[in-house]
């Protein structure tokens, strides 16, 4: 009887560890969102730190003047880029929503034309399938239209909520200034108040767990940025040479975002886009987008192994499962966060996974 009690206690303890880790990861995510201005400030301060140290070393400046100059340069560049990007997104989003009815009508006419060809015998399709297609095609297009309108209306509403943006921006700028000015002092205060065992544990596990996730995020973010810049330059270049490319900035952002998702890639968007342009009769643009996709596919295959270094280490089915789970809990953002959390958990419980999760929990030692 005593042995059974000990056995169940061990099982309860092991399950509790799993639950605590999962709750901790979720709490970290929620805390990060809550303190997002400070997280952004920390990122900007980390970007500025090498330049600050360079000015202090080469020009013999003190930390505060070096911080001021570095922040003016970096924040100025970021503000200019964001302003240009937001302005372009607003313009293209408004144009897309205004022209959406025309696109849906053209797609509907094309679909109906295809159905007429089938009915007249030029294309053979079973009658039952035809009836289902006729009933569902219009509804599908209407649903797609509603989704696109709601999405871009939400984008415009978000962008137009400037008062809260200014508040967050002001807090972020202040936090960046304080972090850059007194980085060493802040680090000392943190070390003073955080238990030494916690710091030691964070160092021990940080190198082998969270560093994997962070490195993966950094690598994927770099790849996504490169994809966005390449596609944007390519699409704007095609527009410059007279090819009909609509909404280049929105498409570049969308392609860069999709390329950021595990399993998916730029081809998920660009290949159907090539097919659409070809069917619409815009053959030069279809060829241009196709060549752009091939160029990015080659570049990505060359640089991705070096940047990612196979840190994912997950079978696609588990990656897909993590993406779906993240999506159900966190929405669109969960598509990216889910696999990252899975990577971190895989590193934390590497020994348990190696032996077998259920075996580790339920088998007696």
GUBA-599241 format. One line per field, with one value per residue (C-alpha): residue number from 1; x, y, z. Coordinates in nm, 2 decimals. Example, Ala and Ser with C-alpha at 12.3 -4.5 7.8 and 13.67 -1.06 7.14 Angstrom:
pos (1  2)
X (1.23  1.37)
Y (-0.45  -0.11)
Z (0.78  0.71)
***
This chain:
pos (1  2  3  4  5  6  7  8  9  10  11  12  13  14  15  16  17  18  19  20  21  22  23  24  25  26  27  28  29  30  31  32  33  34  35  36  37  38  39  40  41  42  43  44  45  46  47  48  49  50  51  52  53  54  55  56  57  58  59  60  61  62  63  64  65  66  67  68  69  70  71  72  73  74  75  76  77  78  79  80  81  82  83  84  85  86  87  88  89  90  91  92  93  94  95  96  97  98  99  100  101  102  103  104  105  106  107  108  109  110  111  112  113  114  115  116  117  118  119  120  121  122  123  124  125  126  127  128  129  130  131  132  133  134  135  136  137  138  139  140  141  142  143  144  145  146  147  148  149  150  151  152  153  154  155  156  157  158  159  160  161  162  163  164  165  166  167  168  169  170  171  172  173  174  175  176  177  178  179  180  181  182  183  184  185  186  187  188  189  190  191  192  193  194  195  196  197  198  199  200  201  202  203  204  205  206  207  208  209  210  211  212  213  214  215  216  217  218  219  220  221  222  223  224  225  226  227  228  229  230  231  232  233  234  235  236  237  238  239  240  241  242  243  244  245  246  247  248  249  250  251  252  253  254  255  256  257  258  259  260  261  262  263  264  265  266  267  268  269  270  271  272  273  274  275  276  277  278  279  280  281  282  283  284  285  286  287  288  289  290  291  292  293  294  295  296  297  298  299  300  301  302  303  304  305  306  307  308  309  310  311  312  313  314  315  316  317  318  319  320  321  322  323  324  325  326  327  328  329  330  331  332  333  334  335  336  337  338  339  340  341  342  343  344  345  346  347  348  349  350  351  352  353  354  355  356  357  358  359  360  361  362  363  364  365)
X (0.00  0.28  0.46  0.14  0.12  0.48  0.42  0.12  0.31  0.59  0.34  0.16  0.50  0.61  0.27  0.29  0.63  0.48  0.18  0.40  0.63  0.33  0.17  0.51  0.54  0.19  0.24  0.57  0.37  0.10  0.36  0.55  0.23  0.14  0.48  0.53  0.66  0.94  1.01  1.04  1.26  1.49  1.52  1.60  1.85  2.01  2.04  2.19  2.43  2.71  2.70  2.71  3.01  3.18  3.13  3.26  3.57  3.66  3.56  3.61  3.26  3.08  2.78  2.50  2.62  2.70  2.35  2.18  2.35  2.30  1.93  1.87  2.02  1.84  1.50  1.51  1.57  1.30  1.04  1.11  1.08  0.76  0.61  0.67  0.54  0.23  0.14  0.19  -0.02  -0.31  -0.31  -0.29  -0.55  -0.80  -0.74  -0.78  -1.11  -1.25  -1.16  -1.26  -1.61  -1.45  -1.21  -1.49  -1.71  -1.43  -1.36  -1.74  -1.76  -1.46  -1.60  -1.94  -1.77  -1.59  -1.91  -2.08  -1.80  -1.85  -2.23  -2.19  -1.96  -1.63  -1.51  -1.66  -1.75  -2.01  -2.36  -2.37  -2.03  -2.17  -2.47  -2.26  -2.01  -2.29  -2.44  -2.12  -1.91  -2.10  -2.11  -1.74  -1.66  -1.89  -1.73  -1.38  -1.49  -1.63  -1.30  -1.08  -1.30  -1.31  -0.93  -0.83  -1.09  -0.94  -0.59  -0.71  -0.89  -0.57  -0.36  -0.61  -0.60  -0.31  -0.37  -0.29  0.00  0.15  0.11  0.28  0.55  0.62  0.65  0.88  1.11  1.14  1.22  1.48  1.65  1.66  1.79  2.06  2.17  2.19  2.23  2.50  2.30  1.98  2.18  2.32  1.98  1.84  2.12  2.08  1.71  1.70  1.81  2.15  2.01  1.76  2.03  2.25  1.95  1.87  2.23  2.24  1.91  1.92  2.22  2.05  1.68  1.56  1.87  1.76  1.42  1.56  1.82  1.54  1.32  1.62  1.71  1.35  1.29  1.61  1.49  1.14  1.30  1.52  1.22  1.02  1.29  1.37  1.00  0.94  1.24  1.14  0.77  0.86  1.12  0.85  0.62  0.89  0.95  0.58  0.45  0.10  0.17  -0.10  -0.04  0.33  0.39  0.09  0.19  0.55  0.44  0.20  0.46  0.72  0.47  0.37  0.74  0.79  0.55  0.71  0.61  0.47  0.68  0.67  0.56  0.23  0.14  0.35  0.26  -0.12  -0.05  0.14  -0.15  -0.40  -0.19  -0.16  -0.53  -0.60  -0.39  -0.10  0.16  0.47  0.38  0.32  0.66  0.82  0.66  0.76  1.12  1.11  0.99  1.26  1.53  1.41  1.37  1.74  1.86  1.66  1.79  2.15  2.12  1.86  2.07  2.35  2.11  1.88  2.14  1.86  1.75  1.39  1.46  1.09  0.89  0.65  0.35  0.45  0.52  0.18  0.02  0.20  0.08  -0.28  -0.27  -0.11  -0.38  -0.66  -0.53  -0.37  -0.51  -0.29  0.00  -0.02  0.09  0.44  0.44  0.32  0.63  0.86  0.70  0.73  1.11  1.16  0.96  1.15  1.48  1.36  1.23  1.49  1.58  1.21  1.13  1.44  1.32  0.95  0.71  0.45  0.72  0.90  0.57  0.41  0.69  0.84  1.21)
Y (0.00  0.23  0.16  0.25  0.58  0.66  0.56  0.80  1.08  1.05  1.05  1.36  1.54  1.47  1.58  1.89  1.98  1.96  2.18  2.44  2.47  2.51  2.77  2.95  2.97  3.10  3.35  3.47  3.53  3.73  3.93  4.01  4.14  4.35  4.51  4.53  4.89  4.79  4.47  4.69  4.93  4.65  4.54  4.89  4.94  4.61  4.73  5.06  4.91  4.82  5.17  5.32  5.12  5.21  5.58  5.54  5.35  5.54  5.90  5.86  5.99  5.93  5.69  5.95  6.15  5.83  5.70  6.02  6.02  5.65  5.67  5.97  5.78  5.45  5.59  5.84  5.56  5.34  5.63  5.73  5.36  5.30  5.63  5.54  5.19  5.29  5.56  5.31  5.04  5.29  5.40  5.04  4.91  5.18  5.11  4.73  4.77  5.01  4.78  4.45  4.44  4.45  4.17  3.95  4.02  3.92  3.60  3.52  3.58  3.36  3.08  3.10  3.09  2.78  2.62  2.70  2.53  2.23  2.23  2.26  1.95  2.11  1.99  1.67  1.68  1.47  1.64  1.60  1.79  2.06  2.12  2.15  2.38  2.62  2.65  2.70  2.92  3.24  3.19  3.11  3.44  3.64  3.49  3.57  3.92  3.96  3.83  4.06  4.37  4.29  4.23  4.55  4.75  4.62  4.72  5.07  5.10  4.98  5.23  5.51  5.45  5.70  5.83  5.50  5.46  5.79  5.68  5.35  5.52  5.78  5.52  5.31  5.60  5.69  5.33  5.31  5.63  5.50  5.16  5.31  5.58  5.35  5.00  4.89  5.03  4.85  4.52  4.56  4.63  4.32  4.11  4.25  4.16  3.83  3.53  3.40  3.05  3.18  3.36  3.05  2.83  3.09  3.08  2.70  2.64  2.96  2.84  2.51  2.60  2.95  3.04  2.79  2.95  3.30  3.21  3.05  3.36  3.58  3.36  3.34  3.71  3.79  3.55  3.71  4.06  3.96  3.80  4.12  4.35  4.13  4.09  4.46  4.57  4.32  4.42  4.80  4.73  4.56  4.85  5.09  4.90  4.92  4.58  4.59  4.50  4.61  4.66  4.58  4.68  4.49  4.18  4.21  4.23  3.94  3.72  3.80  3.71  3.38  3.29  3.34  3.06  2.71  2.46  2.74  2.96  3.24  3.00  2.94  3.29  3.35  3.04  3.10  3.46  3.36  3.14  3.43  3.68  3.43  3.36  3.73  3.77  3.96  3.72  3.95  4.02  3.64  3.57  3.84  3.72  3.36  3.46  3.66  3.35  3.13  3.38  3.39  3.01  2.97  3.24  3.09  2.74  2.88  3.09  2.91  2.61  2.84  3.08  2.83  2.55  2.30  2.44  2.34  1.97  1.89  1.66  1.86  1.69  1.81  2.16  2.17  2.05  2.33  2.58  2.47  2.47  2.81  2.94  2.80  2.97  3.29  3.35  3.44  3.52  3.16  3.03  3.16  3.13  2.77  2.61  2.84  2.72  2.36  2.41  2.55  2.27  2.01  2.15  2.17  1.81  1.67  1.38  1.30  1.30  1.08  0.82  0.86  1.10  0.85  0.60  0.86  0.96  0.63  0.37  0.29  0.36)
Z (0.00  0.09  -0.24  -0.43  -0.25  -0.33  -0.69  -0.73  -0.55  -0.81  -1.09  -0.94  -0.90  -1.26  -1.40  -1.18  -1.33  -1.68  -1.58  -1.40  -1.71  -1.94  -1.71  -1.68  -2.06  -2.09  -1.81  -1.98  -2.30  -2.12  -1.93  -2.25  -2.41  -2.10  -2.09  -2.47  -2.46  -2.23  -2.44  -2.75  -2.56  -2.45  -2.82  -2.94  -2.66  -2.75  -3.11  -3.00  -2.75  -3.01  -3.15  -2.80  -2.71  -3.04  -2.98  -2.62  -2.74  -3.05  -2.96  -2.59  -2.52  -2.19  -2.20  -2.20  -2.50  -2.69  -2.60  -2.72  -3.06  -3.11  -3.02  -3.24  -3.54  -3.48  -3.37  -3.66  -3.91  -3.75  -3.75  -4.11  -4.23  -4.03  -4.15  -4.51  -4.46  -4.27  -4.53  -4.81  -4.64  -4.58  -4.94  -5.08  -4.83  -4.92  -5.30  -5.25  -5.05  -5.31  -5.60  -5.43  -5.58  -5.93  -5.85  -5.70  -6.00  -6.24  -6.04  -6.04  -6.42  -6.48  -6.26  -6.43  -6.77  -6.66  -6.54  -6.87  -7.06  -6.84  -6.90  -7.28  -7.28  -7.35  -7.00  -6.86  -6.49  -6.31  -6.28  -5.90  -5.87  -6.10  -5.88  -5.57  -5.75  -5.87  -5.52  -5.34  -5.57  -5.52  -5.14  -5.14  -5.32  -5.09  -4.79  -4.92  -4.99  -4.64  -4.49  -4.70  -4.62  -4.25  -4.24  -4.41  -4.23  -3.91  -4.04  -4.11  -3.78  -3.60  -3.78  -3.72  -3.34  -3.31  -2.96  -2.80  -3.04  -2.92  -2.56  -2.62  -2.83  -2.56  -2.29  -2.52  -2.60  -2.23  -2.14  -2.42  -2.29  -1.93  -2.03  -2.25  -2.00  -1.70  -1.84  -1.59  -1.29  -1.40  -1.44  -1.09  -0.94  -1.11  -0.98  -0.63  -0.61  -0.80  -0.60  -0.70  -0.75  -1.00  -1.19  -1.19  -1.31  -1.58  -1.70  -1.70  -1.88  -2.09  -2.29  -2.38  -2.39  -2.44  -2.64  -2.90  -2.92  -2.93  -3.20  -3.40  -3.38  -3.48  -3.77  -3.90  -3.85  -4.06  -4.33  -4.33  -4.35  -4.64  -4.82  -4.76  -4.89  -5.19  -5.29  -5.24  -5.45  -5.72  -5.73  -5.73  -6.00  -6.21  -6.16  -6.26  -6.59  -6.68  -6.55  -6.39  -6.03  -5.79  -5.41  -5.41  -5.04  -4.91  -5.11  -5.00  -4.63  -4.68  -4.85  -4.59  -4.31  -4.47  -4.53  -4.16  -4.08  -4.05  -4.32  -4.54  -4.76  -5.00  -5.27  -5.08  -5.20  -5.50  -5.70  -5.69  -5.76  -6.08  -6.18  -6.12  -6.32  -6.61  -6.61  -6.60  -6.92  -6.75  -6.87  -6.83  -6.46  -6.41  -6.55  -6.34  -6.01  -6.10  -6.16  -5.83  -5.64  -5.80  -5.70  -5.34  -5.33  -5.44  -5.19  -4.91  -4.97  -4.97  -4.65  -4.44  -4.33  -4.21  -4.03  -3.88  -3.83  -3.82  -3.48  -3.55  -3.53  -3.55  -3.78  -4.00  -3.84  -3.49  -3.63  -3.79  -3.46  -3.27  -3.53  -3.50  -3.12  -3.12  -3.36  -3.15  -2.83  -2.97  -3.32  -3.61  -3.38  -3.25  -3.59  -3.51  -3.14  -3.13  -3.29  -3.09  -2.76  -2.88  -2.95  -2.60  -2.44  -2.65  -2.51  -2.15  -2.15  -2.39  -2.15  -2.09  -2.47  -2.54  -2.29  -2.37  -2.20  -2.08  -1.98  -1.78  -1.60  -1.53  -1.52  -1.18  -1.16)
***
